[in-house]
Amino acid sequence: MRNSLGYPQLLSQLRQDDSLDLLADRIGEMLECPITIEDSNHQIISYSRHKENVDEARMVTIMSRKVPDKIINSLWKNGIMVKLFESDEPVIVPAIEEVGLGNRVAVSIRKHNEVLGFIWAQINDKTMGDDQLHLLKEAAKLVKNQLLLQRIRKRKEEESHQEFLWKLLTGHLNDVSKIKHQAKRVGVNLDGNLAVAIINFENDITQAIEKHAYYLAETLHQVQVVSKLFDQNQLILLTRLRTEKEAINALSGFIKDFINKISMRLQIRNITGAFGSVYHTPEHVHCSYKQALKVLRLKEKFPDELQQKYSFQEIGIYQFLDELYQIRVRDHYQSEAIKKLREYDLKHHTDLLLTLKSYLECDCNVYQAAQLLHVHPNTLNYRLKRVVEITGVNLKDPNQKITLFLDLKLESMNVE
């Protein structure tokens, strides 16, 4: 790389009042290679004019205004992103041919320990000397100031978004015309299929969690995040789905990916997620929020049964357990069948109540229940016969079986 001016003179050409587009061009001219400036979520902020031998990764990134997921994943797998997050020194990035990425040098744009974005220089077969690397590092400091100004503007927008989102979540805004008016004022698009998703952390959210959570909310593409906010140990997301038909799979996939990635990157555990029903109009957003909260409460009460469930629609009969429990408490209700089995088990040292519970949870499949209890199917059938004799219940009657199933679930809530 050659330039007729010395590097101190080149640095003096970079001015604080330059726009980000102009800064990208100036850096590209000085280093004689294509430059891309991204924010911390890999959204393209600016890029220099194209040079020769521009690789596939740069072209795709510029066209989509965002770095494709396959490239981001490759950079994480190859340890590049870790180096950029941990240091403000330029990082040499060898080509990753399978994703169309040529040789690069990258540097993080930082404010103290916080990463605001990245500058990427496509160097192809060239090499950068110490002077060029120093110039790139100094350029990152100038870009930092521009990004901080952008952040101030963005935070003011986010504060307005969060206040508006809270009004939707709490039901304080329930008139369609008023919702649309305020949405337009704060710049939020509420068209389409909307649902509320919640990521629940074990402890209050730290700055590191917040940073990675925002990053993942912007870079995972199963759903579009319309608005987001943090509330103590929860990240609350208002999401938009392409189609209602794909809602459960898309949101479940989003939550699984989010939890897996943030758990792996920050080495934290016990993160859960849930989402409510999809609504076509924004006045029902508060219903989706309440449903997501209910799923989280129920996942805590029934971790084994609901571990892999994220959707309010998926949890089925569990939707109604809280209300049924209150009715049972109010009426001082007790299942006679369960009472008889518990007394019989205590007196004869048997496991008939556990047998009935396992049988019902296995959808009345004798062979599955027998495997679960580690007994022979004939043994299970004998126990079920004794259950019928002791309680008088009809295990061929769907109504009685559902009632017993619910009573057993409600009893477990009473124990807790």
N, C-alpha and C positions, 0 to 999 in steps of 0.2 A: 504494500500500500504506500503510495507516494503522494505528497502534497507539497506545493512550492513554499507554503508558509510553515513556520515553526509551530509547535503545538501550543505554546503560550499565546501566540497570535491567533491561532484557531479558536482557542477557548474564549478569547476576548470577543469573538464574533457572535458567541451565543449570548443573547440578551434576555434578561428576565421578563421583559414585556412582549417577547415573541409569543405568538400563538403556538399551540401544541403542533398544529400542522406545519408551521414554519420551522419549529424546533426539529421536528422529524426530518424535514428536508435538509436543514443545515447540518445536522449530525450525519446524515447519509452522505452529503457532499464531502464533509471532512474525513470520514472514514472510508469513503469510496465504496459503499456497499448499501444495499437496501435496509431500511430501518422500520421496525414496527414498535409502536408504543401501546401497551395494554394496561387495563386496570387490574386489580388483584383477582378479579373474577374471570380474567382472560377475555374480556370484551375489548374490541379494538377501539382505541381512542384516536389514534392518528397513525399515518404511515407515510414514508417518503415516496417520491415518484419512482416508478419501476425502473430497474436497471436490467441489464442482460442477465440471462441464466437464472431467472427467478424460479424457485422450486415450487412444486405442487402444493406443499403445506402453506406457503405464503399466499398463493393465489386463492386457495379454498378459504383460508382465514379471512382475507380481505373481502371476498365475495359474501361470506356469511356474517361478517362483522364480529366474529367470535372464533376462537381457536376450537377446532373440532374435538370432541371428547376423546377420540382414539389417540390424538396427539398428546392431549393432557395426560391421559392414562400412561402413555409410553414414557413421558417425561418423569412422572412419579416413579414408575417401575425402574427407570434407569438412574434414579437418585438425583436427577437434575433439580427438581422442584425443592427437594429437601435442602440442597446447597443454597439455592436462591433465597429460601426463607430464613436460613441460618446465618447468612453472611451478606455484607454489602459489597464484596469484591466481585468483579466480573467472573463468570463461569464459562469455561470452554464446553461447548455442547457438540459432541461428535454426531455425525449423521445417523439418523434412524430411518433406514431406507424403506422399511415396511409401511411407514406412514407418510412417506414422501418428504421427510424433513432432511434438508441438507445441513452442512456444517454451520454452526452458529456460535456467537458469543452473546451471552445474556447478562444483564445486571438488574438487580432488584432496585426499585425506587422506594426509599424508606423514610419514615419519620421515626427516629430512634429505632426501636425494635419492631415497629409495625410496618408491614409491607403494603405499600399503596398501589404498586403496579410493577411492570417490567419493561425494559427496553431490550429488543432482540435485533441483533445485527447478523444478516445472512452473509457469511464470508466465503462460502464455497471452498475453493482450494487455497485461499489466501491464509495468511497468518497475521495475527495482531501482535505488535511489539508492546513494550511497557508503556510507551507514550500513548499509543492508541487506546490501550486498556484504561489508562489514567483519564484520557479524554472522555471515554464512555462513562466512567464512574462520576466524573464532574458533571457531565451532561445530565445524569440521573438526579443530581441535586437541584438543577434548574427545573427539570420536569416535575420534581417533587412539589415545588412551590405552586406550580400551575394546578396540580392535582389537589392540593390542599384548598385552593380557591374553589375548585369544582366541588369538593366535599362539603364546604360550608353551604354552598347553594343546595346541594343534594340533601344535606341534613335538615335544612329548613323545609324542603319538600317532604322528607320522611316524617318530620314531626307533624305536619298537616295530615299526611297519610295515616299515621298511627292514631291520631285523635279521631279521624273519620272512621277508621277500622273499629276502634273501640265502640263507637256509637252503633255501628252495624252489629257487632258481636253481642252487645248488651240489649239490643232491641230498642234503643232510644230513638233510632231512626227507623220508622216502619211505613212511612208514606212514600210510595214509588216516586212521585214527582219531586219530593224534597230530597230523596236519596240521589236521584239523577242530577239534580241541580248542584248539590254539594260535591258529588263525584266529579262533575265537570269543572268545578271551581278548583279542586285540589289536583286535577289531572289524573284521575283513576278511571280506567275503563272497566265497567261492570257488565259488559255484554257477555253472553254465552252461558255455559254450564259452570256453576260455582259451587265449591265445597270448601269447608274449613278443615285443615289438617293441623295436628299438634304433635310436636316432638317433645317428649317429657324426659328431662335429665334428673339424675338422682339428687344432685345438689344444685345450689344456685349457679347461674351461668357466669363463668369467668370471661375475661377479655379474650383469651385464646379460643374458648368455645364459641363466643360470639363471632369472632373473625372467621373461623372455619365454617360455622353455620351459615353465615351470609354467603360465603364462597360457594358452598354446596347448593344453597337455595337458588343461586343464579346459574350454576353450571350443570345441574342435573335436569334433563330435558323431558322426563316422562310427563310432567305437567308444567304449566306456566304459573309462576308465582305473581299474583296481582299486587298483593301487599303483605307485609309481615311486621311482627313486633315481638319483643321479648316481655314475658311476664314472670318474674321470679325464676323458677326453674323450667319454664316452658317457652318454646318457640312456636308462635301461632302464625299460621300461614293461610291466607285467603288464596285459593288456587282456582285456575280455570282449566277445564277439560275440553279436549277437542270434540269428543262425543260422550253422551251419557252412558252408552253401551260399554265403552272402554274404561269407565271411571274407576271401578274397583281394582282392575288389574293395573291401571296406570298409577293410581295413588298408592296402592300396596307396593308396587315396584319402586316408586319414588322413596317411600318411607324405609323400605328395606335397604336400598342403596345408601340413603342418607345415614342411617344408623351404622351400617357396616363401615362406610368410609370414615366417618368421624370417630368411631370407636378405634379403628386401626391407626388413624393418624395421631390421635391424642391419647391413646391407651386408656380410654375410660370405658366403664361398663354400666350395665343396668339402665340403658336408654330404651324407652318404649315410644310407640307412636300410634296414632289413631286418626280417623277422619269420619266426618258425619256424612249425611246424605247429600246428593247433588241436587241443586235447585236452579231453575231457569231464570228466576227473578231475584234481585238482591234483597228484597224485604224479608226473605226467609233465611238469610245468612246466619242469624242468631240461633235458629233451630239446628243448623249444621254444627255450630260451635258447641251447643249444649250436648248434642249427640256424641261428638268427639270426646268431650269431657267424661261422659258416661262410660264410653268404651274404656277409657283409661282407668276409671274407678273399678270397673268390672274385671279388667285384666289383672289388677292388683289383688282382687278378691279370689279370682279363679285363674291363677297363673298357668296351671297345666292345661286346662281346657281351652283357654283363649290366647295362649302364647303366640300362635301364628295368625291370629285374627287382628285386623286393623280397621275394618269397616263396620259401621253401625249396622249396615244391612246384613253383614256376614254373621253377626253374633246371635241372630235368631231369637229364641225364647229368652235369652239372657237380657234382652232389651227391657223386659217387663219385671225382672226380679226385684228391683228396688221398690216398685209400687206394690207388688204382691207381698213383699215382706212387711211393709207397713200395714197392709190389711190384716195379715196374720197376727201381727203384734196387737193391733187394735182390737181384734176379735178374740184374743187369747186362744187361738186355734192350735191344736196339736193333732198330728196324724196318728190315728189309732193303730194303723198297720205298722208304722215305724216304731211306735211305742211297744207293741206286742213283740216285734222282732228283737228290739233292744233288750227287753226283759228276758226273752228266751235265750238269747246269746249269753247274757250275763249269768244266767242260771246253769246253762248246759255247756258253756265254754265253746260255743259254735260261732260261725261267721256268716250267718244267714243274711244279716243286713248288708254286709259287704258284698255278698254274692248277688243280692238283688240290685245293689247300686252298680256293680260292674256289668251285670246283664243289661240293665237299662242304658248305660253309657256306651255299650257296644251295639246299640241299636237292636237289642234282643237277639243277637247272634250268639248262639250257644258256644260255638267253636272258638270264636274270638274271645269271649268272656272266660272260657276255660283256660285258654293260653295266658290271658292276663293274670289269672289267679293261680296258674301252675297246677291245675287239677285236670283229671280226665273228664271229657264231656259227659260221660255217664254220671260221674260224681256231681257235676253241676246240675244236671237234670234232676237228680235225686234231691238236691238242696232246694231247687225251685219248687219241686212238689211239696216239700215241707213248708216253704214260704206260703204257698197257697193254702195248705191245711191250717196253718197257724193264724193267718190273717184273714182268710176268706176272700182275698182279692182275686180278680179274674185277669190273668196275664195275657189273655187274648183280646181283652177289651182296650182299644187305643185310648179311650178317655181315662180309664183307671191307670194305665201305664204312664200317661203324660202327667197325671196328677201326682203319682208317686215320684216321678222324676223331679218335678218341681218342688215337692215337699222335701226331698233329699237335698236339693240345692239350697233351699231356704233354710234348712237346718244348719247347713255349713256356714251360712251367713250369720246365724244366731250364735254359733260357736265363736266366730271371730269377734 
